Amino acid sequence: MTIISGPERPNLLQDEYLHDIFLVSARHYPNKVALRWLNEEITYDQLRIHALNIAHTLRNMRQIGPGSIVGICLSRSALLHATILGVLMTGATYVPFDADIPEERVNEVLSDLKANLLLIDSRAHFSHPLSFNVQSIAQNQSMIDINLKDQIDKQSI
């Protein structure tokens, strides 16, 4: 195993984005486990497809893209990881919120940042005018065909 430290590789992440690094890994290791959560194992390819589906939905249904600010207030889960990747794939910035944060604080931060959207899950203990349940995307994941996923994938790299 190679250990990489700053002075040895000063340009390690220069001009690279997290979601691009992930997509390269997914291309090289599609059937390897990318994420283990409780009793669930998700491969790189499964996580890639899920994140691309989220990105597609956010772009086309919610007009999220570069310059957009998206709050993410989800319980810790595999869905949280796919959601973060999906938001990054749109070119937007995400603002993480702990799932137990008081509603007043979420309202203040979203207002201060002029956020475009707040992604929540079914465990969210509040509702906000900008909120959108990201689990509804997961339930409709099969709606995107392989050609569209490949098109989004090529745009993301």
Backbone torsions as a table, in degrees:
resi	resn	phi	psi	omega
1	MET	NA	133.0	177.9
2	THR	-92.9	131.6	175.9
3	ILE	-103.6	128.4	-175.5
4	ILE	-109.0	126.5	175.8
5	SER	-124.4	163.0	-174.1
6	GLY	-50.4	-57.5	-175.4
7	PRO	-62.7	-28.5	-179.2
8	GLU	-77.2	-31.7	-178.9
9	ARG	-133.7	71.3	-174.8
10	PRO	-62.8	-23.3	-178.9
11	ASN	-100.6	20.1	-172.5
12	LEU	-50.1	-52.6	-176.2
13	LEU	-113.8	16.2	179.8
14	GLN	-67.2	129.6	179.0
15	ASP	61.5	24.4	175.8
16	GLU	-121.1	148.0	178.4
17	TYR	-113.3	148.6	-177.8
18	LEU	-54.5	-46.3	-177.2
19	HIS	-66.5	-31.3	176.9
20	ASP	-69.2	-41.8	176.8
21	ILE	-61.3	-42.4	177.7
22	PHE	-61.2	-45.2	-178.2
23	LEU	-63.3	-35.5	176.0
24	VAL	-65.6	-43.6	177.8
25	SER	-62.4	-41.3	179.8
26	ALA	-64.2	-34.5	178.6
27	ARG	-70.1	-38.1	-178.6
28	HIS	-79.6	-32.1	-174.1
29	TYR	-131.0	56.1	-172.5
30	PRO	-60.6	-31.5	-175.5
31	ASN	-99.9	1.7	177.0
32	LYS	-81.8	152.8	-179.9
33	VAL	-72.2	123.8	178.7
34	ALA	-96.5	-28.6	-171.2
35	LEU	-150.3	131.4	172.1
36	ARG	-117.9	126.1	178.2
37	TRP	-136.6	117.2	-175.6
38	LEU	52.4	-116.7	-179.8
39	ASN	-99.0	11.3	-174.5
40	GLU	-105.1	136.8	173.5
41	GLU	-120.4	131.9	-178.5
42	ILE	-123.6	129.8	179.1
43	THR	-78.9	165.6	176.3
44	TYR	-58.3	-41.4	-178.1
45	ASP	-66.8	-40.6	178.2
46	GLN	-63.3	-42.8	179.1
47	LEU	-66.4	-39.4	177.6
48	ARG	-60.4	-49.0	-178.8
49	ILE	-62.0	-43.1	-179.7
50	HIS	-63.9	-45.2	179.7
51	ALA	-64.8	-40.1	178.2
52	LEU	-64.4	-37.2	177.9
53	ASN	-64.9	-42.4	176.7
54	ILE	-62.5	-46.5	179.6
55	ALA	-58.9	-45.0	-180.0
56	HIS	-60.5	-46.4	-179.5
57	THR	-63.5	-43.7	-179.8
58	LEU	-64.5	-40.0	179.4
59	ARG	-66.6	-50.4	-170.1
60	ASN	-86.7	-30.9	-177.8
61	MET	-99.2	-24.6	-175.8
62	ARG	-120.9	2.6	178.7
63	GLN	53.2	40.4	177.7
64	ILE	-90.0	132.3	179.8
65	GLY	-163.9	-163.3	179.3
66	PRO	-53.8	133.9	-178.1
67	GLY	93.6	-16.2	178.2
68	SER	-77.7	151.5	175.7
69	ILE	-120.6	124.0	-175.4
70	VAL	-122.3	122.0	173.4
71	GLY	-81.2	142.8	177.0
72	ILE	-125.5	115.5	-180.0
73	CYS	-128.1	79.6	-177.7
74	LEU	-121.9	153.6	172.1
75	SER	-66.6	156.1	176.9
76	ARG	-64.7	122.8	-176.5
77	SER	-169.7	173.9	174.1
78	ALA	-63.6	-34.4	179.2
79	LEU	-60.8	-34.4	178.4
80	LEU	-59.6	-44.2	-179.7
81	HIS	-65.2	-43.8	178.4
82	ALA	-63.8	-36.5	-179.7
83	THR	-67.4	-44.8	178.3
84	ILE	-60.1	-47.9	179.0
85	LEU	-61.2	-42.7	-179.8
86	GLY	-61.2	-42.8	178.3
87	VAL	-64.2	-45.3	179.2
88	LEU	-61.4	-35.8	179.5
89	MET	-65.5	-22.9	177.1
90	THR	-79.2	-14.2	-175.5
91	GLY	92.5	-0.3	-179.0
92	ALA	-81.2	168.1	174.3
93	THR	-101.4	140.1	176.8
94	TYR	-112.4	149.6	177.0
95	VAL	-119.8	113.9	-178.2
96	PRO	-81.6	139.9	173.9
97	PHE	-124.4	137.7	172.5
98	ASP	-65.3	141.7	-176.9
99	ALA	-62.1	-20.7	-178.3
100	ASP	-99.6	11.1	-177.6
101	ILE	-66.7	143.2	176.9
102	PRO	-64.1	142.7	-178.0
103	GLU	-57.2	-37.4	-179.2
104	GLU	-60.3	-39.9	-179.4
105	ARG	-67.3	-41.4	177.1
106	VAL	-59.4	-46.1	179.6
107	ASN	-59.2	-43.2	-179.7
108	GLU	-62.9	-48.1	-176.9
109	VAL	-65.6	-45.9	-179.8
110	LEU	-61.4	-38.9	178.5
111	SER	-67.7	-46.7	179.9
112	ASP	-59.5	-39.5	-177.3
113	LEU	-84.9	-9.9	-174.6
114	LYS	55.5	49.6	-178.1
115	ALA	-64.4	153.1	-179.9
116	ASN	-94.3	-25.2	-171.9
117	LEU	-160.2	150.9	172.5
118	LEU	-125.8	115.0	178.5
119	LEU	-90.7	128.8	-178.5
120	ILE	-129.8	172.6	171.6
121	ASP	-122.1	-177.3	-175.2
122	SER	-68.8	-13.4	179.0
123	ARG	-86.7	-3.9	-179.6
124	ALA	-59.5	134.6	-176.5
125	HIS	-95.2	13.4	179.2
126	PHE	-151.0	169.1	176.4
127	SER	-126.8	145.8	-179.7
128	HIS	-136.6	148.5	-179.7
129	PRO	-57.1	-27.1	179.8
130	LEU	-90.6	-1.0	-172.4
131	SER	-74.6	144.8	178.1
132	PHE	-143.0	125.3	-177.9
133	ASN	-77.5	109.5	-176.7
134	VAL	-66.5	-19.0	177.1
135	GLN	-65.7	-24.2	176.7
136	SER	-67.2	-29.1	175.2
137	ILE	-68.6	-44.4	-179.2
138	ALA	-60.9	-37.3	-179.3
139	GLN	-69.7	-25.8	-179.5
140	ASN	-104.7	18.3	-173.8
141	GLN	-57.4	-33.7	-176.6
142	SER	-69.8	-5.7	-177.8
143	MET	-70.9	-25.0	-179.0
144	ILE	-87.5	128.1	179.9
145	ASP	-85.6	170.2	-174.5
146	ILE	-60.9	-39.5	-179.5
147	ASN	-61.6	-41.6	179.9
148	LEU	-67.2	-41.0	178.1
149	LYS	-61.0	-42.6	179.1
150	ASP	-65.5	-37.9	178.3
151	GLN	-63.2	-45.3	179.1
152	ILE	-64.5	-41.8	-179.9
153	ASP	-58.6	-44.4	179.9
154	LYS	-66.5	-33.7	178.2
155	GLN	-70.6	-26.9	-174.8
156	SER	-82.0	-17.2	-177.8
157	ILE	-102.8	NA	NA
